[in-house]
């Protein structure tokens, strides 16, 4: 299941011909949405750049803006190695400018979450400055993944991280520079690492932290068939994390194959009703623990696109919040993301207060 030649779990490429078998009309198409987590890249011969993103954004939902999150794309091939990731920011800023020139209804990459090697400690300040110069005012955060799991000693991602990074003095010194630059820290890790993030959040209460993909619950390998046990452990760890007021959560990433998603093996894609049913325990738990004003729905495209379409994804989230108040819906779909990433979006303000 999803194993490449290196033995690591990798997401399958999206299949457009398969995805069109289950198109849905957008529910509540006028609801303002900020998509706070998507990527742009050319991965294994399958580009997901402006044309592909705009096609997804055009599936009927009102996506006012997006936030791009680092994806190891377009790194500089020359110059100092620690500045190589600035090439990604340069490329994404150019794509965002091209979207605006085309008159896109969505502000593409209104925020950029870039990569910097936080193990540089205080020296990462130079990298942050270079990203800021390249971002055309869009730099909002930094992500340096710490993803690893003890039961997968060789890693289940392309670039597994060393153990204990969140407690490493050098890494924390780098995070202190992130905080000093008024940026947020996007935390990419696996579910058994959540207690490490809690310890970090307690040690650095002034650092704004956003947990990606609800903590990425692994559902493959030794974790396969352990859904209830995994949920209970995750649920308790998230309860501890929720007591840290500087932490917010991105709800999504359910289509990652390492989380156990296998929708792509079916003849037809799942409906938004099926997705809502499958995701409800996790979504309800996150909102109950953190509150709507500390949670935000995300697409995680194109990673999740192997399992369902962009339109179906947002329909599922809308079904899950059918009983929520208007205030809660605004927070979950747009408000929390806007506040977390300090986005300035006149169209959203008009929709909220008009």
Buried (B, 14 or more C-beta within 10 A) or exposed (E): EBEEEEEBBBBBBBEEEBBEEBEBEBBBEEBBBBBBBBBBBEBEEEBBBBEBBBEBBBBBBBBBBBBBBBBBBBBBEEEEEBBBBBBBBBBBBBBBBEBEEEEBEBBBBBBBBBBBBBBBBEBBBBBBBBBBEBBBEBBBBBBBBBBBBEEBEEBBBEEBBEBEBBEBEBBBBBBBBBBEBEBBBBBBBBBBBBBBBBBBBBEBEEBBBBBBBBBBBBBBBEBEEBEEEBBEBBBEBBBBBBEBEBBBBBBBBBBBBBBBBEBBEEEEBBBBEBBBBBBEEBBEBBBEBBBBBBBBBBBBBBBBBBBBBBBBBBBBBBBBBEEBEEEBBBBBBBBBBBBBBEBEBEBBEEBBEE
